Amino acid sequence: MTYPMKQKVTFYYLKYALFFIMLYFFIFNPPFSFLPLSPKFGLYLLVFPYFLKRKFHRYFGYFKGIFFAIAAIVVFCFLREIEMTKSEFFILNFTMFFEYLLIPLFLIMFYESFAEDKDMVLDIVKVGIFASFFTIGMIFLPALGDFIRYQLLKTDDFTENVAERTFGLAESLTFSYGIVQGIMASLILFYSKQNKKLLLFLPVLIICIMFNARVGFSALIVGVGFYYAYNFKILNILATVIVLFSLFFIVTETSLFEKQKETIEWGLDFFTQSSDFLSGKKSDDNTFDTLFGDMFILPDTEEAWLIGNGINIFGRTSGGTSDIGYILQLYYGGIIYLALLFLIVLALFKKVKGLPKKEFFIGSSFLVTIILCNIKGNVFIPIGTMRLIILLVMWFVISNKNKLSLRTNE
């Protein structure tokens, strides 16, 4: 191998490592205690040099629908908060321009600069698996768990109260992290033909969901459903049943997870609670009954129904609080705000419906996941769930357009 060739290979692996780090920060955004801002904000600066590239403008043109949806949301929030002393959603939603549009385009262009003829989805899944190692390490090594939880990451009263379900190096461990890992698990199923070894990590991702955010099972179930709709085979169903039964046996009937028994019972209770809720069985401990009971707070005037009260009721200590995404959005900006948020879903659907069969089924599972998981929390704020989904849809669109362009030019 000549020296220039060695230099080229070294440069390739350096860019690959940098991309992997940037992708991790983009999706998981761990709130490091030693940084004044979240690491994702470092990516904001890297976007600007790409504004001058012709390819960036071409790719941007593919997603004008997302841009106009975000613009409408931001304008509405600005007008809603113009007389308020503090911002509730305006500043947060303004970051959508970067996290839902500009940074994903930058990451795709950066990836294309060194990874020719590779599928970024597989590398995204590898990032999810890498993140799961921190979860497993924190479960089995309490000292490592305490170090990451109390020293490496920022803590507050909320994280202290839910310490028994915060296993990972990421933000939003009790909500978005579980959904992201559920999406990663479903991607493994869709791409298992390309790399069967990825199937070995399915149980690990399921453990991530179980120990952090049960809502992630919703994303996994949706993904599995769409996978079987895309590739229905008895053998696939049998393999899934065997994997799930084996994992359930290992977790519940062996001493491997004895110290985490309470957390496991909490995680698996998702299925019991779902069954009870669907069958109409009431319980004071059922999360669904709480969500659709005490937390089901509706506006009390026609004006509030239309444009909201301009208030974020999440975490309020008085006057009622709610975790339900739809209630939070309705209470803040009314039906108009909800409709504007769903313009993003509509823009994504328009892109998804034109994709090849496999990408269409994957993208459709994303849209259903957004709609379902917004019940449990506010999915539409810039968190890992939406960042991951939009990045993947953009990759599907851009890679397929590039393939079509190559065929046309041949």
Rosetta blueprint (number, residue, H / E / L):
1 M L
2 T L
3 Y H
4 P H
5 M H
6 K H
7 Q H
8 K H
9 V H
10 T H
11 F H
12 Y H
13 Y H
14 L H
15 K H
16 Y H
17 A H
18 L H
19 F H
20 F H
21 I H
22 M H
23 L H
24 Y H
25 F H
26 F H
27 I H
28 F H
29 N L
30 P L
31 P L
32 F E
33 S L
34 F L
35 L L
36 P L
37 L L
38 S L
39 P L
40 K L
41 F H
42 G H
43 L H
44 Y H
45 L H
46 L H
47 V H
48 F H
49 P H
50 Y H
51 F H
52 L H
53 K L
54 R H
55 K H
56 F H
57 H H
58 R H
59 Y H
60 F H
61 G H
62 Y H
63 F L
64 K H
65 G H
66 I H
67 F H
68 F H
69 A H
70 I H
71 A H
72 A H
73 I H
74 V H
75 V H
76 F H
77 C H
78 F H
79 L H
80 R H
81 E H
82 I L
83 E L
84 M L
85 T L
86 K L
87 S L
88 E L
89 F L
90 F H
91 I H
92 L H
93 N H
94 F H
95 T L
96 M H
97 F H
98 F H
99 E H
100 Y H
101 L H
102 L H
103 I H
104 P H
105 L H
106 F H
107 L H
108 I H
109 M H
110 F H
111 Y H
112 E H
113 S L
114 F L
115 A L
116 E L
117 D L
118 K L
119 D L
120 M H
121 V H
122 L H
123 D H
124 I H
125 V H
126 K H
127 V H
128 G H
129 I H
130 F H
131 A H
132 S H
133 F H
134 F H
135 T H
136 I H
137 G H
138 M H
139 I H
140 F H
141 L L
142 P H
143 A H
144 L H
145 G H
146 D H
147 F H
148 I H
149 R H
150 Y H
151 Q H
152 L H
153 L E
154 K L
155 T L
156 D L
157 D H
158 F H
159 T H
160 E H
161 N H
162 V L
163 A H
164 E H
165 R H
166 T L
167 F L
168 G L
169 L L
170 A L
171 E L
172 S L
173 L L
174 T L
175 F L
176 S H
177 Y H
178 G H
179 I H
180 V H
181 Q H
182 G H
183 I H
184 M H
185 A H
186 S H
187 L H
188 I H
189 L H
190 F H
191 Y L
192 S L
193 K L
194 Q L
195 N L
196 K H
197 K H
198 L H
199 L H
200 L H
201 F H
202 L H
203 P H
204 V H
205 L H
206 I H
207 I H
208 C H
209 I H
210 M H
211 F H
212 N H
213 A L
214 R L
215 V L
216 G H
217 F H
218 S H
219 A H
220 L H
221 I H
222 V H
223 G H
224 V H
225 G H
226 F H
227 Y H
228 Y H
229 A H
230 Y H
231 N L
232 F L
233 K L
234 I H
235 L H
236 N H
237 I H
238 L H
239 A H
240 T H
241 V H
242 I H
243 V H
244 L H
245 F H
246 S H
247 L H
248 F H
249 F H
250 I H
251 V H
252 T H
253 E H
254 T L
255 S L
256 L L
257 F L
258 E H
259 K H
260 Q H
261 K H
262 E H
263 T H
264 I H
265 E H
266 W H
267 G H
268 L H
269 D H
270 F H
271 F H
272 T H
273 Q H
274 S H
275 S H
276 D H
277 F H
278 L H
279 S H
280 G L
281 K L
282 K L
283 S L
284 D L
285 D L
286 N L
287 T H
288 F H
289 D H
290 T H
291 L H
292 F L
293 G L
294 D L
295 M L
296 F L
297 I L
298 L L
299 P L
300 D L
301 T L
302 E H
303 E H
304 A H
305 W H
306 L H
307 I H
308 G L
309 N L
310 G L
311 I L
312 N L
313 I L
314 F L
315 G L
316 R L
317 T L
318 S L
319 G L
320 G L
321 T L
322 S L
323 D L
324 I L
325 G H
326 Y H
327 I H
328 L H
329 Q H
330 L H
331 Y H
332 Y H
333 G H
334 G H
335 I H
336 I H
337 Y H
338 L H
339 A H
340 L H
341 L H
342 F H
343 L H
344 I H
345 V H
346 L H
347 A H
348 L H
349 F H
350 K H
351 K H
352 V H
353 K L
354 G L
355 L L
356 P L
357 K H
358 K H
359 E H
360 F H
361 F H
362 I H
363 G H
364 S H
365 S H
366 F H
367 L H
368 V H
369 T H
370 I H
371 I H
372 L H
373 C H
374 N L
375 I L
376 K L
377 G L
378 N L
379 V L
380 F L
381 I L
382 P L
383 I L
384 G H
385 T H
386 M H
387 R H
388 L H
389 I H
390 I H
391 L H
392 L H
393 V H
394 M H
395 W H
396 F H
397 V H
398 I H
399 S H
400 N H
401 K H
402 N H
403 K H
404 L H
405 S H
406 L H
407 R H
408 T H
409 N H
410 E L
